[in-house]
Amino acid sequence: VATAFNGASCGAGCADITTPACSCSALAAQWSSTTYVGDPTRAWYVDFFTGDVQYAAKVTPLYTRAVRGGS
């Protein structure tokens, strides 16, 4: 398993990232891959601290999250 997906590196007692407390997600705003239709210079993000879903200029410094495809 790639280091980015190794739950053990996310905190004490984390065996894998399927445990919610071991997701390795920063409790902050993280980009989605979806451009905002109303303005192609903006994209959607999710704030994992507040639960908000908003859009911002693509030049805004936010976190990104490593994901992997299904089988």
CHARMM-style PDB file with segment names, atoms N, HN, CA, C and O in Angstrom:
ATOM      1  N   VAL     1       0.858  -1.182   0.000  1.00  0.00      PROA
ATOM      2  CA  VAL     1       0.000   0.000   0.000  1.00  0.00      PROA
ATOM      3  C   VAL     1       0.894   1.231   0.000  1.00  0.00      PROA
ATOM      4  O   VAL     1       1.859   1.309   0.760  1.00  0.00      PROA
ATOM      5  N   ALA     2       0.566   2.187  -0.854  1.00  0.00      PROA
ATOM      6  HN  ALA     2      -0.219   2.123  -1.472  1.00  0.00      PROA
ATOM      7  CA  ALA     2       1.333   3.428  -0.924  1.00  0.00      PROA
ATOM      8  C   ALA     2       1.261   4.170   0.406  1.00  0.00      PROA
ATOM      9  O   ALA     2       0.250   4.092   1.103  1.00  0.00      PROA
ATOM     10  N   THR     3       2.311   4.878   0.758  1.00  0.00      PROA
ATOM     11  HN  THR     3       3.133   4.941   0.191  1.00  0.00      PROA
ATOM     12  CA  THR     3       2.373   5.612   2.026  1.00  0.00      PROA
ATOM     13  C   THR     3       1.166   6.520   2.230  1.00  0.00      PROA
ATOM     14  O   THR     3       0.661   6.628   3.347  1.00  0.00      PROA
ATOM     15  N   ALA     4       0.696   7.176   1.167  1.00  0.00      PROA
ATOM     16  HN  ALA     4       1.107   7.088   0.259  1.00  0.00      PROA
ATOM     17  CA  ALA     4      -0.447   8.093   1.288  1.00  0.00      PROA
ATOM     18  C   ALA     4      -1.705   7.388   1.746  1.00  0.00      PROA
ATOM     19  O   ALA     4      -2.606   8.026   2.290  1.00  0.00      PROA
ATOM     20  N   PHE     5      -1.788   6.070   1.536  1.00  0.00      PROA
ATOM     21  HN  PHE     5      -1.057   5.551   1.093  1.00  0.00      PROA
ATOM     22  CA  PHE     5      -2.979   5.310   1.914  1.00  0.00      PROA
ATOM     23  C   PHE     5      -2.737   4.405   3.106  1.00  0.00      PROA
ATOM     24  O   PHE     5      -3.582   3.570   3.429  1.00  0.00      PROA
ATOM     25  N   ASN     6      -1.616   4.551   3.755  1.00  0.00      PROA
ATOM     26  HN  ASN     6      -0.928   5.228   3.493  1.00  0.00      PROA
ATOM     27  CA  ASN     6      -1.270   3.704   4.887  1.00  0.00      PROA
ATOM     28  C   ASN     6      -1.875   4.293   6.150  1.00  0.00      PROA
ATOM     29  O   ASN     6      -1.363   5.275   6.687  1.00  0.00      PROA
ATOM     30  N   GLY     7      -2.953   3.703   6.622  1.00  0.00      PROA
ATOM     31  HN  GLY     7      -3.368   2.905   6.186  1.00  0.00      PROA
ATOM     32  CA  GLY     7      -3.640   4.219   7.803  1.00  0.00      PROA
ATOM     33  C   GLY     7      -2.769   4.270   9.030  1.00  0.00      PROA
ATOM     34  O   GLY     7      -2.985   5.109   9.905  1.00  0.00      PROA
ATOM     35  N   ALA     8      -1.776   3.381   9.118  1.00  0.00      PROA
ATOM     36  HN  ALA     8      -1.601   2.700   8.407  1.00  0.00      PROA
ATOM     37  CA  ALA     8      -0.901   3.368  10.281  1.00  0.00      PROA
ATOM     38  C   ALA     8      -0.150   4.679  10.435  1.00  0.00      PROA
ATOM     39  O   ALA     8       0.253   5.029  11.544  1.00  0.00      PROA
ATOM     40  N   SER     9       0.047   5.416   9.337  1.00  0.00      PROA
ATOM     41  HN  SER     9      -0.280   5.132   8.436  1.00  0.00      PROA
ATOM     42  CA  SER     9       0.760   6.686   9.424  1.00  0.00      PROA
ATOM     43  C   SER     9      -0.174   7.832   9.811  1.00  0.00      PROA
ATOM     44  O   SER     9       0.269   8.976   9.920  1.00  0.00      PROA
ATOM     45  N   CYS    10      -1.463   7.540  10.020  1.00  0.00      PROA
ATOM     46  HN  CYS    10      -1.822   6.611   9.931  1.00  0.00      PROA
ATOM     47  CA  CYS    10      -2.451   8.585  10.296  1.00  0.00      PROA
ATOM     48  C   CYS    10      -2.730   8.778  11.776  1.00  0.00      PROA
ATOM     49  O   CYS    10      -3.435   9.719  12.141  1.00  0.00      PROA
ATOM     50  N   GLY    11      -2.218   7.947  12.615  1.00  0.00      PROA
ATOM     51  HN  GLY    11      -1.646   7.182  12.319  1.00  0.00      PROA
ATOM     52  CA  GLY    11      -2.446   8.115  14.036  1.00  0.00      PROA
ATOM     53  C   GLY    11      -2.330   6.805  14.789  1.00  0.00      PROA
ATOM     54  O   GLY    11      -2.349   5.729  14.191  1.00  0.00      PROA
ATOM     55  N   ALA    12      -2.212   6.900  16.087  1.00  0.00      PROA
ATOM     56  HN  ALA    12      -2.197   7.773  16.572  1.00  0.00      PROA
ATOM     57  CA  ALA    12      -2.065   5.719  16.927  1.00  0.00      PROA
ATOM     58  C   ALA    12      -3.270   4.798  16.784  1.00  0.00      PROA
ATOM     59  O   ALA    12      -4.411   5.255  16.842  1.00  0.00      PROA
ATOM     60  N   GLY    13      -3.028   3.525  16.601  1.00  0.00      PROA
ATOM     61  HN  GLY    13      -2.101   3.154  16.554  1.00  0.00      PROA
ATOM     62  CA  GLY    13      -4.090   2.534  16.526  1.00  0.00      PROA
ATOM     63  C   GLY    13      -4.773   2.424  15.178  1.00  0.00      PROA
ATOM     64  O   GLY    13      -5.737   1.669  15.050  1.00  0.00      PROA
ATOM     65  N   CYS    14      -4.315   3.145  14.172  1.00  0.00      PROA
ATOM     66  HN  CYS    14      -3.532   3.758  14.276  1.00  0.00      PROA
ATOM     67  CA  CYS    14      -4.930   3.085  12.852  1.00  0.00      PROA
ATOM     68  C   CYS    14      -4.314   1.946  12.042  1.00  0.00      PROA
ATOM     69  O   CYS    14      -3.125   1.975  11.723  1.00  0.00      PROA
ATOM     70  N   ALA    15      -5.115   0.963  11.720  1.00  0.00      PROA
ATOM     71  HN  ALA    15      -6.080   0.940  11.980  1.00  0.00      PROA
ATOM     72  CA  ALA    15      -4.633  -0.161  10.923  1.00  0.00      PROA
ATOM     73  C   ALA    15      -4.833   0.089   9.430  1.00  0.00      PROA
ATOM     74  O   ALA    15      -4.026  -0.352   8.612  1.00  0.00      PROA
ATOM     75  N   ASP    16      -5.894   0.788   9.079  1.00  0.00      PROA
ATOM     76  HN  ASP    16      -6.550   1.146   9.744  1.00  0.00      PROA
ATOM     77  CA  ASP    16      -6.154   1.119   7.680  1.00  0.00      PROA
ATOM     78  C   ASP    16      -7.101   2.304   7.616  1.00  0.00      PROA
ATOM     79  O   ASP    16      -7.659   2.709   8.636  1.00  0.00      PROA
ATOM     80  N   ILE    17      -7.284   2.858   6.438  1.00  0.00      PROA
ATOM     81  HN  ILE    17      -6.830   2.529   5.610  1.00  0.00      PROA
ATOM     82  CA  ILE    17      -8.094   4.075   6.318  1.00  0.00      PROA
ATOM     83  C   ILE    17      -9.586   3.811   6.242  1.00  0.00      PROA
ATOM     84  O   ILE    17     -10.359   4.752   6.060  1.00  0.00      PROA
ATOM     85  N   THR    18     -10.020   2.557   6.375  1.00  0.00      PROA
ATOM     86  HN  THR    18      -9.392   1.793   6.522  1.00  0.00      PROA
ATOM     87  CA  THR    18     -11.456   2.299   6.385  1.00  0.00      PROA
ATOM     88  C   THR    18     -12.076   2.673   7.728  1.00  0.00      PROA
ATOM     89  O   THR    18     -13.297   2.784   7.836  1.00  0.00      PROA
ATOM     90  N   THR    19     -11.253   2.866   8.743  1.00  0.00      PROA
ATOM     91  HN  THR    19     -10.261   2.776   8.656  1.00  0.00      PROA
ATOM     92  CA  THR    19     -11.726   3.335  10.039  1.00  0.00      PROA
ATOM     93  C   THR    19     -11.874   4.850   9.962  1.00  0.00      PROA
ATOM     94  O   THR    19     -10.893   5.527   9.654  1.00  0.00      PROA
ATOM     95  N   PRO    20     -13.063   5.422  10.228  1.00  0.00      PROA
ATOM     96  CA  PRO    20     -13.269   6.865  10.054  1.00  0.00      PROA
ATOM     97  C   PRO    20     -12.229   7.740  10.738  1.00  0.00      PROA
ATOM     98  O   PRO    20     -11.822   8.758  10.177  1.00  0.00      PROA
ATOM     99  N   ALA    21     -11.796   7.373  11.923  1.00  0.00      PROA
ATOM    100  HN  ALA    21     -12.127   6.546  12.379  1.00  0.00      PROA
ATOM    101  CA  ALA    21     -10.810   8.188  12.633  1.00  0.00      PROA
ATOM    102  C   ALA    21      -9.429   8.109  11.998  1.00  0.00      PROA
ATOM    103  O   ALA    21      -8.524   8.840  12.401  1.00  0.00      PROA
ATOM    104  N   CYS    22      -9.255   7.240  11.019  1.00  0.00      PROA
ATOM    105  HN  CYS    22      -9.990   6.646  10.693  1.00  0.00      PROA
ATOM    106  CA  CYS    22      -7.954   7.023  10.387  1.00  0.00      PROA
ATOM    107  C   CYS    22      -7.947   7.446   8.928  1.00  0.00      PROA
ATOM    108  O   CYS    22      -7.256   6.832   8.115  1.00  0.00      PROA
ATOM    109  N   SER    23      -8.681   8.456   8.588  1.00  0.00      PROA
ATOM    110  HN  SER    23      -9.242   8.955   9.248  1.00  0.00      PROA
ATOM    111  CA  SER    23      -8.831   8.818   7.180  1.00  0.00      PROA
ATOM    112  C   SER    23      -7.675   9.640   6.634  1.00  0.00      PROA
ATOM    113  O   SER    23      -7.578   9.810   5.418  1.00  0.00      PROA
ATOM    114  N   CYS    24      -6.802  10.153   7.477  1.00  0.00      PROA
ATOM    115  HN  CYS    24      -6.880  10.015   8.465  1.00  0.00      PROA
ATOM    116  CA  CYS    24      -5.680  11.009   7.074  1.00  0.00      PROA
ATOM    117  C   CYS    24      -6.140  12.336   6.492  1.00  0.00      PROA
ATOM    118  O   CYS    24      -5.317  13.070   5.944  1.00  0.00      PROA
ATOM    119  N   SER    25      -7.402  12.668   6.588  1.00  0.00      PROA
ATOM    120  HN  SER    25      -8.071  12.072   7.033  1.00  0.00      PROA
ATOM    121  CA  SER    25      -7.901  13.930   6.043  1.00  0.00      PROA
ATOM    122  C   SER    25      -7.649  15.057   7.031  1.00  0.00      PROA
ATOM    123  O   SER    25      -7.958  14.940   8.217  1.00  0.00      PROA
ATOM    124  N   ALA    26      -7.084  16.151   6.529  1.00  0.00      PROA
ATOM    125  HN  ALA    26      -6.833  16.246   5.566  1.00  0.00      PROA
ATOM    126  CA  ALA    26      -6.939  17.338   7.362  1.00  0.00      PROA
ATOM    127  C   ALA    26      -8.332  17.899   7.634  1.00  0.00      PROA
ATOM    128  O   ALA    26      -9.186  17.902   6.747  1.00  0.00      PROA
ATOM    129  N   LEU    27      -8.561  18.366   8.840  1.00  0.00      PROA
ATOM    130  HN  LEU    27      -7.868  18.364   9.561  1.00  0.00      PROA
ATOM    131  CA  LEU    27      -9.850  18.983   9.157  1.00  0.00      PROA
ATOM    132  C   LEU    27      -9.828  20.410   8.631  1.00  0.00      PROA
ATOM    133  O   LEU    27      -9.775  21.371   9.399  1.00  0.00      PROA
ATOM    134  N   ALA    28      -9.869  20.529   7.318  1.00  0.00      PROA
ATOM    135  HN  ALA    28      -9.912  19.749   6.695  1.00  0.00      PROA
ATOM    136  CA  ALA    28      -9.771  21.814   6.637  1.00  0.00      PROA
ATOM    137  C   ALA    28     -10.381  21.675   5.246  1.00  0.00      PROA
ATOM    138  O   ALA    28     -10.834  20.596   4.865  1.00  0.00      PROA
ATOM    139  N   ALA    29     -10.390  22.765   4.495  1.00  0.00      PROA
ATOM    140  HN  ALA    29     -10.022  23.642   4.805  1.00  0.00      PROA
ATOM    141  CA  ALA    29     -10.940  22.759   3.145  1.00  0.00      PROA
ATOM    142  C   ALA    29     -10.025  21.984   2.197  1.00  0.00      PROA
ATOM    143  O   ALA    29      -8.806  22.154   2.213  1.00  0.00      PROA
ATOM    144  N   GLN    30     -10.639  21.126   1.367  1.00  0.00      PROA
ATOM    145  HN  GLN    30     -11.629  20.988   1.355  1.00  0.00      PROA
ATOM    146  CA  GLN    30      -9.897  20.309   0.411  1.00  0.00      PROA
ATOM    147  C   GLN    30     -10.592  20.364  -0.940  1.00  0.00      PROA
ATOM    148  O   GLN    30     -11.816  20.272  -1.033  1.00  0.00      PROA
ATOM    149  N   TRP    31      -9.791  20.515  -1.976  1.00  0.00      PROA
ATOM    150  HN  TRP    31      -8.797  20.590  -1.900  1.00  0.00      PROA
ATOM    151  CA  TRP    31     -10.327  20.622  -3.335  1.00  0.00      PROA
ATOM    152  C   TRP    31     -11.047  19.368  -3.781  1.00  0.00      PROA
ATOM    153  O   TRP    31     -10.679  18.256  -3.402  1.00  0.00      PROA
ATOM    154  N   SER    32     -12.091  19.559  -4.600  1.00  0.00      PROA
ATOM    155  HN  SER    32     -12.390  20.462  -4.907  1.00  0.00      PROA
ATOM    156  CA  SER    32     -12.672  18.466  -5.364  1.00  0.00      PROA
ATOM    157  C   SER    32     -12.061  18.583  -6.766  1.00  0.00      PROA
ATOM    158  O   SER    32     -11.262  19.485  -7.019  1.00  0.00      PROA
ATOM    159  N   SER    33     -12.422  17.705  -7.646  1.00  0.00      PROA
ATOM    160  HN  SER    33     -13.071  16.972  -7.441  1.00  0.00      PROA
ATOM    161  CA  SER    33     -11.913  17.781  -9.020  1.00  0.00      PROA
ATOM    162  C   SER    33     -12.899  18.476  -9.951  1.00  0.00      PROA
ATOM    163  O   SER    33     -12.696  18.494 -11.165  1.00  0.00      PROA
ATOM    164  N   THR    34     -13.963  19.049  -9.396  1.00  0.00      PROA
ATOM    165  HN  THR    34     -14.128  19.035  -8.409  1.00  0.00      PROA
ATOM    166  CA  THR    34     -15.048  19.596 -10.201  1.00  0.00      PROA
ATOM    167  C   THR    34     -14.964  21.112 -10.362  1.00  0.00      PROA
ATOM    168  O   THR    34     -14.960  21.852  -9.378  1.00  0.00      PROA
ATOM    169  N   THR    35     -14.898  21.558 -11.597  1.00  0.00      PROA
ATOM    170  HN  THR    35     -14.902  20.957 -12.397  1.00  0.00      PROA
ATOM    171  CA  THR    35     -14.908  22.986 -11.909  1.00  0.00      PROA
ATOM    172  C   THR    35     -16.314  23.542 -11.700  1.00  0.00      PROA
ATOM    173  O   THR    35     -17.304  22.870 -11.990  1.00  0.00      PROA
ATOM    174  N   TYR    36     -16.393  24.756 -11.201  1.00  0.00      PROA
ATOM    175  HN  TYR    36     -15.589  25.302 -10.965  1.00  0.00      PROA
ATOM    176  CA  TYR    36     -17.667  25.445 -11.018  1.00  0.00      PROA
ATOM    177  C   TYR    36     -18.178  25.868 -12.398  1.00  0.00      PROA
ATOM    178  O   TYR    36     -17.491  26.594 -13.116  1.00  0.00      PROA
ATOM    179  N   VAL    37     -19.378  25.419 -12.772  1.00  0.00      PROA
ATOM    180  HN  VAL    37     -19.937  24.829 -12.189  1.00  0.00      PROA
ATOM    181  CA  VAL    37     -19.922  25.667 -14.105  1.00  0.00      PROA
ATOM    182  C   VAL    37     -20.062  27.159 -14.403  1.00  0.00      PROA
ATOM    183  O   VAL    37     -19.848  27.575 -15.542  1.00  0.00      PROA
ATOM    184  N   GLY    38     -20.412  27.962 -13.419  1.00  0.00      PROA
ATOM    185  HN  GLY    38     -20.587  27.624 -12.494  1.00  0.00      PROA
ATOM    186  CA  GLY    38     -20.623  29.387 -13.625  1.00  0.00      PROA
ATOM    187  C   GLY    38     -19.359  30.186 -13.899  1.00  0.00      PROA
ATOM    188  O   GLY    38     -19.438  31.322 -14.367  1.00  0.00      PROA
ATOM    189  N   ASP    39     -18.192  29.609 -13.616  1.00  0.00      PROA
ATOM    190  HN  ASP    39     -18.128  28.686 -13.236  1.00  0.00      PROA
ATOM    191  CA  ASP    39     -16.928  30.321 -13.817  1.00  0.00      PROA
ATOM    192  C   ASP    39     -15.806  29.290 -13.862  1.00  0.00      PROA
ATOM    193  O   ASP    39     -15.441  28.742 -12.822  1.00  0.00      PROA
ATOM    194  N   PRO    40     -15.254  29.013 -15.033  1.00  0.00      PROA
ATOM    195  CA  PRO    40     -14.235  27.968 -15.152  1.00  0.00      PROA
ATOM    196  C   PRO    40     -12.920  28.270 -14.435  1.00  0.00      PROA
ATOM    197  O   PRO    40     -12.033  27.417 -14.403  1.00  0.00      PROA
ATOM    198  N   THR    41     -12.775  29.468 -13.857  1.00  0.00      PROA
ATOM    199  HN  THR    41     -13.496  30.160 -13.882  1.00  0.00      PROA
ATOM    200  CA  THR    41     -11.574  29.760 -13.067  1.00  0.00      PROA
ATOM    201  C   THR    41     -11.770  29.362 -11.604  1.00  0.00      PROA
ATOM    202  O   THR    41     -10.882  29.563 -10.775  1.00  0.00      PROA
ATOM    203  N   ARG    42     -12.944  28.795 -11.291  1.00  0.00      PROA
ATOM    204  HN  ARG    42     -13.666  28.632 -11.964  1.00  0.00      PROA
ATOM    205  CA  ARG    42     -13.255  28.377  -9.918  1.00  0.00      PROA
ATOM    206  C   ARG    42     -13.540  26.874  -9.874  1.00  0.00      PROA
ATOM    207  O   ARG    42     -13.880  26.267 -10.890  1.00  0.00      PROA
ATOM    208  N   ALA    43     -13.398  26.287  -8.690  1.00  0.00      PROA
ATOM    209  HN  ALA    43     -13.123  26.781  -7.865  1.00  0.00      PROA
ATOM    210  CA  ALA    43     -13.682  24.866  -8.502  1.00  0.00      PROA
ATOM    211  C   ALA    43     -14.317  24.668  -7.128  1.00  0.00      PROA
ATOM    212  O   ALA    43     -14.211  25.521  -6.247  1.00  0.00      PROA
ATOM    213  N   TRP    44     -14.974  23.530  -6.969  1.00  0.00      PROA
ATOM    214  HN  TRP    44     -15.060  22.836  -7.684  1.00  0.00      PROA
ATOM    215  CA  TRP    44     -15.644  23.192  -5.711  1.00  0.00      PROA
ATOM    216  C   TRP    44     -14.641  22.635  -4.708  1.00  0.00      PROA
ATOM    217  O   TRP    44     -13.646  22.013  -5.079  1.00  0.00      PROA
ATOM    218  N   TYR    45     -14.925  22.871  -3.433  1.00  0.00      PROA
ATOM    219  HN  TYR    45     -15.733  23.376  -3.132  1.00  0.00      PROA
ATOM    220  CA  TYR    45     -14.143  22.255  -2.361  1.00  0.00      PROA
ATOM    221  C   TYR    45     -15.080  21.852  -1.228  1.00  0.00      PROA
ATOM    222  O   TYR    45     -16.202  22.348  -1.129  1.00  0.00      PROA
ATOM    223  N   VAL    46     -14.608  20.953  -0.383  1.00  0.00      PROA
ATOM    224  HN  VAL    46     -13.696  20.550  -0.464  1.00  0.00      PROA
ATOM    225  CA  VAL    46     -15.341  20.507   0.801  1.00  0.00      PROA
ATOM    226  C   VAL    46     -14.504  20.863   2.018  1.00  0.00      PROA
ATOM    227  O   VAL    46     -13.305  20.588   2.063  1.00  0.00      PROA
ATOM    228  N   ASP    47     -15.146  21.478   3.003  1.00  0.00      PROA
ATOM    229  HN  ASP    47     -16.120  21.702   2.967  1.00  0.00      PROA
ATOM    230  CA  ASP    47     -14.452  21.797   4.249  1.00  0.00      PROA
ATOM    231  C   ASP    47     -14.741  20.668   5.243  1.00  0.00      PROA
ATOM    232  O   ASP    47     -15.863  20.542   5.734  1.00  0.00      PROA
ATOM    233  N   PHE    48     -13.740  19.860   5.534  1.00  0.00      PROA
ATOM    234  HN  PHE    48     -12.828  19.962   5.135  1.00  0.00      PROA
ATOM    235  CA  PHE    48     -13.922  18.712   6.410  1.00  0.00      PROA
ATOM    236  C   PHE    48     -14.013  19.098   7.883  1.00  0.00      PROA
ATOM    237  O   PHE    48     -14.239  18.232   8.728  1.00  0.00      PROA
ATOM    238  N   PHE    49     -13.843  20.375   8.209  1.00  0.00      PROA
ATOM    239  HN  PHE    49     -13.660  21.079   7.522  1.00  0.00      PROA
ATOM    240  CA  PHE    49     -14.035  20.836   9.579  1.00  0.00      PROA
ATOM    241  C   PHE    49     -15.469  21.292   9.796  1.00  0.00      PROA
ATOM    242  O   PHE    49     -16.100  20.924  10.787  1.00  0.00      PROA
ATOM    243  N   THR    50     -15.991  22.105   8.856  1.00  0.00      PROA
ATOM    244  HN  THR    50     -15.479  22.403   8.051  1.00  0.00      PROA
ATOM    245  CA  THR    50     -17.332  22.667   9.022  1.00  0.00      PROA
ATOM    246  C   THR    50     -18.415  21.885   8.276  1.00  0.00      PROA
ATOM    247  O   THR    50     -19.598  21.995   8.598  1.00  0.00      PROA
ATOM    248  N   GLY    51     -18.008  21.097   7.280  1.00  0.00      PROA
ATOM    249  HN  GLY    51     -17.047  21.008   7.018  1.00  0.00      PROA
ATOM    250  CA  GLY    51     -18.978  20.372   6.459  1.00  0.00      PROA
ATOM    251  C   GLY    51     -19.487  21.184   5.283  1.00  0.00      PROA
ATOM    252  O   GLY    51     -20.318  20.703   4.513  1.00  0.00      PROA
ATOM    253  N   ASP    52     -19.003  22.401   5.133  1.00  0.00      PROA
ATOM    254  HN  ASP    52     -18.327  22.792   5.758  1.00  0.00      PROA
ATOM    255  CA  ASP    52     -19.434  23.257   4.030  1.00  0.00      PROA
ATOM    256  C   ASP    52     -18.933  22.753   2.684  1.00  0.00      PROA
ATOM    257  O   ASP    52     -17.857  22.163   2.589  1.00  0.00      PROA
ATOM    258  N   VAL    53     -19.722  22.993   1.654  1.00  0.00      PROA
ATOM    259  HN  VAL    53     -20.596  23.473   1.731  1.00  0.00      PROA
ATOM    260  CA  VAL    53     -19.319  22.745   0.271  1.00  0.00      PROA
ATOM    261  C   VAL    53     -19.449  24.083  -0.446  1.00  0.00      PROA
ATOM    262  O   VAL    53     -20.541  24.647  -0.510  1.00  0.00      PROA
ATOM    263  N   GLN    54     -18.363  24.587  -0.975  1.00  0.00      PROA
ATOM    264  HN  GLN    54     -17.476  24.129  -0.922  1.00  0.00      PROA
ATOM    265  CA  GLN    54     -18.328  25.906  -1.596  1.00  0.00      PROA
ATOM    266  C   GLN    54     -17.459  25.844  -2.847  1.00  0.00      PROA
ATOM    267  O   GLN    54     -16.912  24.794  -3.181  1.00  0.00      PROA
ATOM    268  N   TYR    55     -17.338  26.968  -3.529  1.00  0.00      PROA
ATOM    269  HN  TYR    55     -17.782  27.822  -3.257  1.00  0.00      PROA
ATOM    270  CA  TYR    55     -16.392  27.056  -4.627  1.00  0.00      PROA
ATOM    271  C   TYR    55     -15.483  28.254  -4.386  1.00  0.00      PROA
ATOM    272  O   TYR    55     -15.842  29.204  -3.690  1.00  0.00      PROA
ATOM    273  N   ALA    56     -14.294  28.181  -4.983  1.00  0.00      PROA
ATOM    274  HN  ALA    56     -14.003  27.410  -5.548  1.00  0.00      PROA
ATOM    275  CA  ALA    56     -13.316  29.256  -4.822  1.00  0.00      PROA
ATOM    276  C   ALA    56     -12.455  29.331  -6.069  1.00  0.00      PROA
ATOM    277  O   ALA    56     -12.474  28.423  -6.900  1.00  0.00      PROA
ATOM    278  N   ALA    57     -11.702  30.410  -6.200  1.00  0.00      PROA
ATOM    279  HN  ALA    57     -11.686  31.148  -5.525  1.00  0.00      PROA
ATOM    280  CA  ALA    57     -10.762  30.553  -7.305  1.00  0.00      PROA
ATOM    281  C   ALA    57      -9.751  29.406  -7.251  1.00  0.00      PROA
ATOM    282  O   ALA    57      -9.274  29.036  -6.178  1.00  0.00      PROA
ATOM    283  N   LYS    58      -9.435  28.856  -8.407  1.00  0.00      PROA
ATOM    284  HN  LYS    58      -9.823  29.157  -9.279  1.00  0.00      PROA
ATOM    285  CA  LYS    58      -8.519  27.716  -8.465  1.00  0.00      PROA
ATOM    286  C   LYS    58      -7.113  28.043  -7.969  1.00  0.00      PROA
ATOM    287  O   LYS    58      -6.329  27.133  -7.703  1.00  0.00      PROA
ATOM    288  N   VAL    59      -6.791  29.309  -7.844  1.00  0.00      PROA
ATOM    289  HN  VAL    59      -7.428  30.048  -8.060  1.00  0.00      PROA
ATOM    290  CA  VAL    59      -5.482  29.697  -7.328  1.00  0.00      PROA
ATOM    291  C   VAL    59      -5.457  29.759  -5.798  1.00  0.00      PROA
ATOM    292  O   VAL    59      -4.402  30.003  -5.212  1.00  0.00      PROA
ATOM    293  N   THR    60      -6.598  29.544  -5.146  1.00  0.00      PROA
ATOM    294  HN  THR    60      -7.455  29.346  -5.621  1.00  0.00      PROA
ATOM    295  CA  THR    60      -6.681  29.566  -3.689  1.00  0.00      PROA
ATOM    296  C   THR    60      -5.918  28.374  -3.118  1.00  0.00      PROA
ATOM    297  O   THR    60      -6.146  27.244  -3.549  1.00  0.00      PROA
ATOM    298  N   PRO    61      -5.022  28.594  -2.164  1.00  0.00      PROA
ATOM    299  CA  PRO    61      -4.266  27.473  -1.591  1.00  0.00      PROA
ATOM    300  C   PRO    61      -5.118  26.674  -0.606  1.00  0.00      PROA
ATOM    301  O   PRO    61      -5.365  27.123   0.514  1.00  0.00      PROA
ATOM    302  N   LEU    62      -5.561  25.504  -1.020  1.00  0.00      PROA
ATOM    303  HN  LEU    62      -5.360  25.139  -1.930  1.00  0.00      PROA
ATOM    304  CA  LEU    62      -6.316  24.583  -0.171  1.00  0.00      PROA
ATOM    305  C   LEU    62      -5.627  23.231  -0.196  1.00  0.00      PROA
ATOM    306  O   LEU    62      -4.763  22.980  -1.037  1.00  0.00      PROA
ATOM    307  N   TYR    63      -6.012  22.361   0.728  1.00  0.00      PROA
ATOM    308  HN  TYR    63      -6.713  22.565   1.411  1.00  0.00      PROA
ATOM    309  CA  TYR    63      -5.474  21.004   0.751  1.00  0.00      PROA
ATOM    310  C   TYR    63      -5.989  20.208  -0.440  1.00  0.00      PROA
ATOM    311  O   TYR    63      -7.015  20.541  -1.034  1.00  0.00      PROA
ATOM    312  N   THR    64      -5.266  19.164  -0.772  1.00  0.00      PROA
ATOM    313  HN  THR    64      -4.433  18.894  -0.289  1.00  0.00      PROA
ATOM    314  CA  THR    64      -5.737  18.168  -1.726  1.00  0.00      PROA
ATOM    315  C   THR    64      -5.703  16.823  -1.022  1.00  0.00      PROA
ATOM    316  O   THR    64      -5.039  16.669   0.003  1.00  0.00      PROA
ATOM    317  N   ARG    65      -6.405  15.865  -1.561  1.00  0.00      PROA
ATOM    318  HN  ARG    65      -6.945  15.990  -2.393  1.00  0.00      PROA
ATOM    319  CA  ARG    65      -6.492  14.553  -0.925  1.00  0.00      PROA
ATOM    320  C   ARG    65      -6.179  13.476  -1.949  1.00  0.00      PROA
ATOM    321  O   ARG    65      -6.744  13.461  -3.042  1.00  0.00      PROA
ATOM    322  N   ALA    66      -5.288  12.591  -1.593  1.00  0.00      PROA
ATOM    323  HN  ALA    66      -4.829  12.604  -0.705  1.00  0.00      PROA
ATOM    324  CA  ALA    66      -4.957  11.482  -2.471  1.00  0.00      PROA
ATOM    325  C   ALA    66      -6.097  10.462  -2.443  1.00  0.00      PROA
ATOM    326  O   ALA    66      -6.566  10.072  -1.374  1.00  0.00      PROA
ATOM    327  N   VAL    67      -6.528  10.044  -3.605  1.00  0.00      PROA
ATOM    328  HN  VAL    67      -6.147  10.361  -4.474  1.00  0.00      PROA
ATOM    329  CA  VAL    67      -7.566   9.023  -3.708  1.00  0.00      PROA
ATOM    330  C   VAL    67      -7.097   7.960  -4.701  1.00  0.00      PROA
ATOM    331  O   VAL    67      -6.218   8.206  -5.527  1.00  0.00      PROA
ATOM    332  N   ARG    68      -7.687   6.804  -4.607  1.00  0.00      PROA
ATOM    333  HN  ARG    68      -8.401   6.605  -3.936  1.00  0.00      PROA
ATOM    334  CA  ARG    68      -7.340   5.758  -5.563  1.00  0.00      PROA
ATOM    335  C   ARG    68      -8.618   5.188  -6.147  1.00  0.00      PROA
ATOM    336  O   ARG    68      -9.655   5.154  -5.484  1.00  0.00      PROA
ATOM    337  N   GLY    69      -8.539   4.746  -7.375  1.00  0.00      PROA
ATOM    338  HN  GLY    69      -7.697   4.773  -7.913  1.00  0.00      PROA
ATOM    339  CA  GLY    69      -9.710   4.193  -8.053  1.00  0.00      PROA
ATOM    340  C   GLY    69     -10.059   2.808  -7.548  1.00  0.00      PROA
ATOM    341  O   GLY    69      -9.261   2.140  -6.891  1.00  0.00      PROA
ATOM    342  N   GLY    70     -11.273   2.399  -7.875  1.00  0.00      PROA
ATOM    343  HN  GLY    70     -11.921   2.942  -8.409  1.00  0.00      PROA
ATOM    344  CA  GLY    70     -11.722   1.056  -7.509  1.00  0.00      PROA
ATOM    345  C   GLY    70     -11.104   0.005  -8.413  1.00  0.00      PROA
ATOM    346  O   GLY    70     -10.347   0.323  -9.330  1.00  0.00      PROA
ATOM    347  N   SER    71     -11.423  -1.209  -8.151  1.00  0.00      PROA
ATOM    348  HN  SER    71     -12.038  -1.468  -7.406  1.00  0.00      PROA
ATOM    349  CA  SER    71     -10.825  -2.309  -8.914  1.00  0.00      PROA
ATOM    350  C   SER    71     -11.463  -2.441 -10.212  1.00  0.00      PROA
ATOM    351  OT1 SER    71     -11.093  -3.315 -10.996  1.00  0.00      PROA
TER     352      SER     71
END
